[in-house]
């Protein structure tokens, strides 16, 4: 099955889940509540739901944050907008290089786990307590929380990146793309409390072959450049940076935006100490000066 066919199948499943869990749950709660009380209460809850319809997305990002923190990860970036679709992201990195795969699994599962937990609790409150605007809202809202949790576990690679389900599937089958991501995370964890001398060279340079348009691969190239710079291999580091620059020129605008955003989150690992990124910038400046001198 082609990538396009897989995306179409994902969108069909996504729509079916939305209608079944979100829409179906909403209709069931509204109908049962209206029979027992009045439509005024239902209308009030629907109005509030329309304003807070993206709240399950916020819970999802909070789930990544909570589970990642409990697993021993550090926050690099958290972004969410209640009114702007597509503006939700949580980026974390491990505080050390140990048990990185387990930490990443907990972080990845956290979003769906919190949505499913919240949806179950809200549904139980509506079923167990007397009719009230608060409990009716809980019942209406529960379906959308459950929908957000289940849809995140659907494995798919979308233009905006992989779903949590696709990442989990890749981790379980030890796919090359996830192996690159794990090595980047491992390096981040080691660098958070140490230096490039603590990194094993083969972990950065003897890696599986993956598509070069992946943001994780761009982060790996940046790590390689930093490692070579720390080892005093300036020419080799400059070659890696040139490769990273040429790859950026080949990306579509939306892919380039994702790559830049990914590298920005990656840079968060260095915010608590002097950044090796400054060394890369200084290297670029020196190489530019050398080129101008040669001209």
N, C-alpha and C positions, 0 to 999 in steps of 0.2 A: 504494500500500500504506500502511495506517494505521500510526501509531507503535506501537500495540499489536501489530499483525501482525509488524512488523519485530522487536520484542523477542522474540516467540515464536519467530520464525525463528532469531534469534541464540541463544536458549537451546537449540534443537534442535541447531544446529551445534556449540555448546559441549559438549553432552552427547556428541555423536558423536566429537568430537575427544578428549574425556577417555577414552572407551572405546577408541578406536583407538590413540592415542599413549600415554596413561598406563596404562590397564588392559591393552591388548593387548601393549604392550612389557613390562610386568611379568610377564604370564603367559608370554610367550616366553622371557624371561631365566630365570624360575623353572623352567620345564620343561627347558630345555637344561642348566641348572646341575645340576638334580636327576639328570639322566641321567648326567652326567659325575662327580659327586661324591656328595653326600648331601643329604637334605632339611633337616638341621640347619643347614647354612650358609644355605640359603634362608630358613628360619624366623628366623634371627638378622637377616638383612638386612631382612626384612619388618617385624620389630619396630622396627628402627631407622628404617625408612622411615615407619612410622606416627607416630613422634615428630617427624620432620623433614619431614612432608608439605607444610608451608607454606614450606619453604626456597626453592623456586623463586620465590615471591612476593617474598621478601627479595632474591634475585638480581635480580629485575625492578626493584625500587626502586633497588638499587645501580647497575644499568645506566643508569637515568635520571640518577643522581648523577654517575657517571663520565663519561658522554658529555656531559652538560651542563657539567661542569667543564672538560672538554677543549675545549668550544666557547666557553668564556669566560663562564660563568654563575656566579652566586653562590648558595649554599644559603640558603634562607629557612626551610625546615622539613623534617625527615625523621622519619617515624613508621612503626613496624612492631611488630607483636605476633606472636610465634610461635604463640600459642594462641587469639587472638581474631580471628575472620574479619572482614574489612572495615576493619581498622585498619592500612592501609598507604597511605602518601602521601609523595611527594617534591615539594616546591615550590621552584622556583629562579627567579631573575630575571637578566637580562643586566647586566654591569658597565658597559655603555655603550649608546648608542642606535643603534649601527651593526650592519648585517647581522643584524637581530633575527630575521627569518624563518628564516635558515639555522641560527641557534643554537637556535631553538625546534624546528626539524625534527630536529636532532641529539639534543636532549633527549628529544623524543617517541619517536624510534626506539630510543633507548638501552636501554629496558627489554626490549623484545622481542629486540633484537640480542644482549644478554648472555645471556638465557635460551637462545636458539637456539645460541649459541656454546658455552655450558656443556653443553647437551644433546649436541651433536655430539662434544665432547671426551670426555665421560663414556662415550658409546657406543663411541667408538674405543678407549678404554682397556679396556673390557670385552671387545671383540673381539680386541684385540691381545695382552693379557696372560693368563697362566695363571689358572685358577679360584682365587679367594681371596675371603674375606669382603669385602674392600675393593673388588675389581673387580666382584664380583657386585652389591654395593650401587650402584656406579657404573652398571651396566647397568640395574638396577631404577629408579634415580633419573633416568636420562637421558630416559625417556619423559615424565615429568612436567615436566621442564624444557622439552622441546620443545613440550609441550601448552601451557604457560603462555606461551611465546613466540608461538605461532601464534594462540591465542585473543585475545591482546592486539591483534593486527592485524585482527581481525574488526571491520568498521565497524558500530557500534550506539550508540544513545543510551539509556542505562539510567537508572533512578531515581537512582543514585549519580553520574551524569554520563556523559560520552562516553568510549568506549574510545579507546585510542591510535590504532587504525585509523580511527575516525571523525574524530579531530582531524587526522590526516594527510590524509585524503580532503578535508576542508574546507580545509586549507591549499593543497592542490594545485589545487583548483577555485576558490580565492579566495572562499570563502563569507563572508557578512557577519559571522557569529558569530566566525569565526577572525580576521577583520580587526579586530574590536573587541579580541580577546585580544592581537593583535600590537601594537595601539596602546597598550594598557595596559603591555605588556612594554617597548615603546620608551620610554614615559614613565618607567617604573621605572629603566631603564638610564641615561637622561639625569639623573634625580634622584639616582642613586647617586653620581655624581661632580660634579653641578652643582646647579642650583636651578630654580625654576619660571620664572625669566626666560629660561632656555635652551629652554623648550618653546614650540613654535608653537601658538598658540591654536586654529587650525583642526584640528589633529591630535586635539584633545580634544572640540571642539564640532561639527565638520562630519564626522559619522560615519555609516556605514550604519545603517539602521533594523533593529533586532533585537528579539527577545522581551525584555520587561523583567524576566522572572524569572531571567535568566541571571546567575550570579555575576560573570562578566566585566563585564557591564553595570553591576552594582552597584559594582565597583571603578572603572569609568570615571566614574560619578557622584561617587564619593569624590574622585577626581583632579580633577574639575571644581570641586568645592567648595574643595579646597585651592588650586587655581589662582586662583580668584576671590578667595579670602581673601588670597593673596599679592599680588594686584593691587589690594587695598583695596576690593573690591566686596562688602562684608559682607552686604548685603541679598540680593544675587543668590546668594551662597554659602549663605545660610540657606535660600533657596528650594530649592536643589538638595538640601540635607540633609533638608528636609521631604519632598521627593519620595522620597528614599532610604528614609526612615522609613516612609512610606505604603506603599511597595512591600514592605517587610519584613512589614507587617501583613497583606498579601494572600497571603503565601507559606504553603504547608503546613509543618508542623513540621520535616519532614526537609529541605525546600527551604531553610527559614530556617537550619537548622543548617549546611547546605553553604555558604550565602552568608556566614554569620558566620565559618566556618572559612577560606573563601577570602580574606575581607578581613583575617583574622588573618595569613595567609601574606603577603598583599600588604604589610602593615605591616612585615614583616621587611626590606624594602628600606631602611628608615630607621634600622635598629638601630645603625649605625655613626656616626650623627651626630644632632644635635637633630632630633626628628621634627616634620614639619609637621602630623602628627596632633594634636600638642599644641595647635597653633593652632586646629584645628577644634574641639577640646574647649573651648578658651577661648572661641571664638565662640559655641558652644552655651550656655555658661554666661552670656555677656553677653546673648544673646537671651532667655534664661530670666529674667534679672534685669529686662530691659526689659519683658517681658510682665507680670511681677509688679508692676512700677511702674505700668504702665498700668491694671492691675486695681485 
